[in-house]
């Protein structure tokens, strides 16, 4: 059984091929791979299709949500740093370099970028040996 409370997250893109290449590269740093492909849509995950990218079904321009972001879970600080490095190399814009964010928790270490469509994405590691989550 999947332990997550989230079935999946889905983001729209206007440049599907470029976005596919971006997420193939960046999500590989998390041990995720593209596991489903459909015309105009693809999904990544480790076991289940957890993150989807697609052209908007209504054929309108994809848009970025104000206050919305997608957070990816990492297994170490080094994985956060690898995500950051690959995201920037693949065309992301920086939104907050890797580091601790004690305002979230003493256990939190993460980074934020904007993908090629402007969606805010995060990679975080929660070091519960430092402090419990919450």
C-alpha positions in Angstrom: 0.0 0.0 0.0 1.2 3.5 -0.8 1.9 5.3 2.5 1.4 8.8 1.1 -1.8 10.9 1.8 -1.4 12.4 -1.7 -2.5 10.5 -4.7 -0.7 12.8 -7.2 0.2 16.3 -8.1 -0.3 17.6 -11.6 1.2 20.7 -13.3 0.4 22.2 -16.7 3.0 23.2 -19.3 3.0 25.0 -22.6 6.3 23.5 -23.7 5.7 19.8 -23.2 9.0 18.4 -24.7 11.2 20.9 -22.8 9.3 20.3 -19.6 9.7 16.5 -20.0 13.4 16.8 -20.4 13.6 19.2 -17.3 11.6 16.8 -15.0 13.4 13.7 -16.4 16.7 15.3 -15.3 15.6 16.8 -12.0 13.5 14.0 -10.7 16.3 11.5 -11.3 18.1 13.1 -8.4 15.3 11.9 -6.2 15.4 8.3 -7.5 12.2 8.9 -9.4 11.6 7.9 -13.0 9.1 8.5 -15.7 6.7 5.6 -15.3 3.7 6.6 -17.4 3.4 8.3 -20.8 0.2 9.4 -22.6 -0.2 11.8 -25.5 0.5 15.2 -23.9 1.0 13.8 -20.4 3.6 11.9 -18.4 4.0 10.8 -14.8 7.0 10.2 -12.5 7.4 8.3 -9.3 9.3 5.6 -7.5 6.4 3.0 -7.5 3.3 5.0 -8.4 2.5 7.9 -10.7 2.9 10.7 -8.1 3.8 13.7 -10.2 2.1 14.4 -13.5 3.0 17.0 -16.2 0.6 17.7 -19.0 -0.7 20.1 -21.6 -3.9 21.7 -20.2 -6.9 19.6 -21.2 -9.0 22.7 -22.0 -6.4 23.7 -24.6 -5.9 27.1 -22.8 -2.5 28.5 -21.8 -1.0 26.8 -18.7 -0.8 29.1 -15.7 1.1 29.3 -12.4 -0.9 29.3 -9.1 -0.1 32.2 -6.7 0.8 30.7 -3.4 1.0 27.2 -4.9 4.1 25.0 -5.0 5.1 21.4 -5.2 7.4 19.9 -2.6 9.5 16.8 -3.3 10.9 14.7 -0.4 14.7 14.0 -0.3 16.5 11.4 1.7 19.5 13.7 2.6 20.9 17.2 2.4 23.1 16.0 -0.5 20.0 15.0 -2.4 18.6 18.5 -1.9 21.8 20.0 -3.2 21.8 17.6 -6.2 18.2 18.6 -7.0 19.2 22.3 -6.8 22.2 21.8 -9.1 20.4 19.8 -11.7 17.3 22.1 -11.7 19.4 25.2 -12.3 21.4 23.4 -15.0 18.2 22.4 -16.7 16.9 25.9 -16.8 15.1 26.6 -13.5 15.3 30.0 -11.8 16.5 30.1 -8.2 14.0 31.0 -5.5 15.9 30.0 -2.4 19.2 28.1 -2.3 19.7 24.9 -0.3 19.9 25.4 3.4 18.2 25.1 6.8 14.9 26.9 7.3 14.5 27.0 11.1 11.2 28.9 10.7 9.8 25.6 9.4 11.6 23.3 11.8 15.1 22.7 13.1 14.8 19.4 11.1 14.2 21.1 7.8 16.7 21.6 5.0 15.6 22.5 1.5 15.6 24.7 -1.6 13.1 26.3 -4.0 13.2 26.9 -7.7 10.9 28.0 -10.5 10.6 25.4 -13.3 10.6 26.4 -17.0 6.9 27.3 -16.8 7.3 29.3 -13.6 5.9 26.7 -11.2 7.5 26.9 -7.8 9.1 23.6 -6.8 10.8 22.6 -3.6 13.1 19.8 -2.5 13.4 19.2 1.2 15.0 16.8 3.7 13.6 16.4 7.2 16.4 15.3 9.5 14.5 13.8 12.4 17.7 13.0 14.2 18.0 16.7 14.9 14.4 17.4 15.8 11.0 15.8 15.4 8.8 17.0 12.6 6.1 19.4 13.9 
